[in-house]
Amino acid sequence: MKENNKSVKIKFFKGENIPLELHKTRVVQKLNLVPVERRLQALYEGGFNTFRLTTNDVFLDMLTDSGTNAMSDRQVAAMMYADDAYAGSQSFARLHTAVRDVLKKEYLLPVHQGRAAENILANAYIKKKGDLIPMNYHFTTALAHITQYGGRIVELLYDEAYNISSSHPFKGNMNTEKLERVICETGVENIPFIRLEASTNLIGGQPFSVQNMREVRRIADKYGIRVVLDASLLGENAYLVLKREPEFAGSSMGEVISIMTGLADIVYFSARKLSSSRGGGICTNKLEIYRELEALVPLFEGFLTYGGISVREIEAMAVGMYETLDETMICQSPQFIAYLVNSLANEGVPMVTPPGVLGAHVDAMRFCSHIPQSQYPAGSLAAAFFLVSGVRGMERGSISNQRDEEGNETFADMELLRLAVPRRVFTLSQIKYVIDRLSWLYENRQLISGLRFVYEPPVLRFFMGGLEPVSDWPQKLMKKFREDFGDSL
């Protein structure tokens, strides 16, 4: 696939500057917009956890972009000629070629999704309790796997990353001064690898720069430590590098991606994010690394040429890998996110800025400043927004954290409501609906109150946990909605 497709700028003679869809809709899926009374009932049935809602009650599903990006006609077509051999499948051979062409890595180990890769890496490299993994910022499943095998993490962002309303273009940068200090204090023998996450999820989908990754690589080489790149949102990170890092203003997606992957010893990814399909992979150019990991794939995932993935999905992954080089495809989500973030900010809604990738992130700590962090303001905001809109977002705050070894609550650095914007899924009118309902909720934010756990799993509680409101605030919010919107859904 050619790499010369550039995102298109359109200047409108009249009206606002709006993002332009560079695709057409050929297959549609019916949505449901149920009455607010049913939405309230659904919240109680689901334990005020948006993960536990069913799509029969959801209008716009902005929970995640993981596996929800629109597939292209080429991906769907490729699924029809899959080779379903258990071993030696030609579908895997095509994916392997795509990884060589796009990620520039020679060896590929397939896994069923990104967290499976994290499990294998933690299993292989965390050798003793207390091993430390420096990273720019954690992701929930990465943290869970590292701690499960006895490791621990240290997050090394610059202070600017915690400034929610900011114009800094690369808030996902790793603080290299802190990195070198941590290595010297901890000892090289206690650091299995350095992890760098593309477009750091939990601080608002914020990218790191190529120059920052070069500095991380320089320090890693100085001390002989491997660099691991979580490339699940690599395409969007590369797109923002093109737009924000002057050195790459005239570059292509492929050029930026190959530089970034070339700076890592190990690249792992969730295809649910990277290539609009399911599955995942671990890849490297070093045979010794491949040998260290290969036995764990049949143990946890499946044979080395399917890795627990349907071969039809493997075919779609291969096509999607090449589509990651197409700027007109990758740009759709960041442009819609920027429109959503900027429009809400203009309405006074506190947002994470600059706009990042994956979704728009609402600052629940400021939105619900009257709710103590012990009552989970981001979770409360997610529930309240579903109630007044039918839009399912995701809590990215303290509920997404896990308790420490003594059982104490560990409060998140940020309390965010994430409104994911999968690639080429929503229309502009649906985005405007989100803006309208969230702006109304902000004007009535004092009606929202907190939540408390009634069922709390010990690991990844944000997936399965159940909560309840600390008062009758959902009923009061619904009453106000009815007063202002009447019979409107």
ZIKA-V849313 format. One line per field, one symbol per residue. ss: DSSP state (@ for helix, = for strand, . for the rest). phi: phi as a letter, one per 30 degrees, with the letter a starting at -180 (. if undefined). burial: + if it has 16 or more other C-alpha atoms within 10 Angstrom, else -. A space follows every 50 residues. Layout:
BEGIN
ss->???
phi->???
burial->???
END
This chain:
BEGIN
ss->...................................@@@@@@@@@@....@ @@.......==...........@@@@@@@@@........@@@@@@@@@@@ @@....=====..@@@@@@@@@@@@......====....@@@@@@@@@.. .====.=.@@@@..=........=.@@@@@@@@@@@.@@@..=====..= @@@..=...@@@@@@@@@@@@@@..=====...@@@@@@@@@@@.@@@.. ..@@@@@@@@@@...=====@@@@.....=====..@@@@@@@@@@@@@@ ..........@@@@@@@@@@@@@...@@@@@@@@@@@@@@@@@@@@.... =.=.....=====@@@@.....@@@.@@@@@@@@@@@@@.==.===.@@@ ...............=====.......@@@@@@@@@@@@@@@@.@@@... =====.....@@@@.====...@@@@@@@@@@@@@....
phi->.dccdcdcccccdbiddcdcdcabccbbbdccbddddddddddddcihbd dcdcddccdcccdacdicddddddddddddcdccddbiddddeddedddd dccicdcbcdbdadddddddddddcdcadjeccdadadceddddddddcj dbbbcbddedddddcbcddbddddddddedddddddjedcbdaccbcdhe ddcjicdcdddddddddddedecicdcccdcdcddddddddedbceecec dceddddddddddcdbcbacddcdbibcjaabbaccdddeddcddddddc clddcbhiceddddddeddddddddcdddddededddddddddddddjdd bdbdecbiadbcddddecddcdddchddddddddddecbicccbdbaddd dbdddciddcdddbcbcccdbedhcccddddddedddddddddcddddbc bbdcbbddbhdddcdcbbddacddddddddedddciddd
burial->--+---+-----------+-+-----------+-++--++-+++-+++++ +++---+++++++++++++-++--++-++--++-----++++++++++++ -+++++++++++++++++++++++++----++++++++++++++++++++ +++-++++--+--++---++++++++-++--++----+-+++++++++++ ++++++++++-++-+++-++----++++++++++++++++++-++--+-- -+++-++++++++++++++++++++++++++++++----+--++-++--+ +++++++++++++++++++++++++++++++++++++++++++++-+-++ +++++++++++++++-++--+-+-++++++++++++++++++++++++++ +++-------++-+++++++++++++----+--++-++++++--+-++++ +++--+--++++-++++++---++--++--++-------
END
